[in-house]
Amino acid sequence: MPLRPGRCDRRVKRPYTRKEYIKGPPDPKIRVFVGGSWDKDFEYALTIVADADIVVRSNALEALRVLTMKTFDKQIGSENYKYQVRAYPHHIIRKHALAGVHKAERLQKGMRLAFGRPEVAGAIVRRGRPILTVWVNKEHLELAKRLLQRVKVKVPPPTSVIVERAA
């Protein structure tokens, strides 16, 4: 069964995180949160920040990480940047599948607000909180801004890129 569209789970609801009460909680799809050259210090930090309260699925975080790694490795080289995915998927997103089977003339109407079965893990990101941070030097700053504009389509809007001097 394919994934539901992201707009189904984008609204922030009450966090559902108590995994000891959930039978078979889903594992997050993202396993690696850092990459690049962590033995160097860089001058600038570029951060993708949420402009509203959103829920980001763990597979969207993994797609964000993979695209960041591949585009930055290809464009500026793996030794010229480092990145960190800053959002962690604690929240369990539930799905109550209404019956819409073959030859069904209409969807079922009963139990619309049922609890649902755990489907995927997601990160609740509040407004102004970082999702991903990339560190680069001055010579790669403009290219990194353009690359992050391409990368940020993997998370639900609205988001923005903030550039800061690294401390």
WOQUI-V742383 format. One record per backbone hydrogen bond with DSSP energy under -0.5 kcal/mol. CO is the residue of the C=O (numbers start at 1). NH is the residue of the N-H. If there is no record, write none. Layout:
# WOQUI-V742383
co->CO nh->NH
co->CO nh->NH
This chain:
# WOQUI-V742383
co->5 nh->8
co->6 nh->9
co->6 nh->10
co->10 nh->55
co->11 nh->13
co->15 nh->17
co->16 nh->92
co->17 nh->19
co->18 nh->21
co->19 nh->22
co->22 nh->24
co->22 nh->25
co->33 nh->85
co->35 nh->83
co->36 nh->38
co->37 nh->40
co->43 nh->166
co->44 nh->136
co->45 nh->47
co->45 nh->164
co->46 nh->134
co->47 nh->49
co->47 nh->162
co->48 nh->131
co->48 nh->132
co->49 nh->160
co->50 nh->128
co->52 nh->54
co->54 nh->125
co->55 nh->57
co->56 nh->123
co->57 nh->61
co->58 nh->62
co->59 nh->63
co->60 nh->64
co->61 nh->65
co->62 nh->66
co->63 nh->67
co->64 nh->68
co->65 nh->69
co->66 nh->70
co->67 nh->71
co->68 nh->72
co->69 nh->73
co->70 nh->74
co->71 nh->75
co->72 nh->76
co->72 nh->77
co->77 nh->80
co->78 nh->81
co->80 nh->137
co->81 nh->37
co->82 nh->135
co->83 nh->35
co->84 nh->86
co->84 nh->133
co->88 nh->90
co->91 nh->93
co->91 nh->122
co->93 nh->119
co->93 nh->120
co->95 nh->97
co->95 nh->117
co->96 nh->98
co->99 nh->108
co->101 nh->104
co->111 nh->114
co->117 nh->95
co->120 nh->93
co->121 nh->58
co->122 nh->91
co->122 nh->124
co->123 nh->56
co->123 nh->125
co->124 nh->126
co->125 nh->54
co->126 nh->129
co->129 nh->50
co->131 nh->86
co->131 nh->87
co->132 nh->48
co->133 nh->84
co->134 nh->46
co->135 nh->82
co->136 nh->44
co->137 nh->140
co->138 nh->141
co->140 nh->144
co->141 nh->145
co->142 nh->146
co->143 nh->147
co->144 nh->148
co->145 nh->149
co->146 nh->150
co->147 nh->151
co->148 nh->152
co->150 nh->153
co->151 nh->154
co->152 nh->155
co->158 nh->51
co->158 nh->52
co->160 nh->49
co->162 nh->47
co->164 nh->45
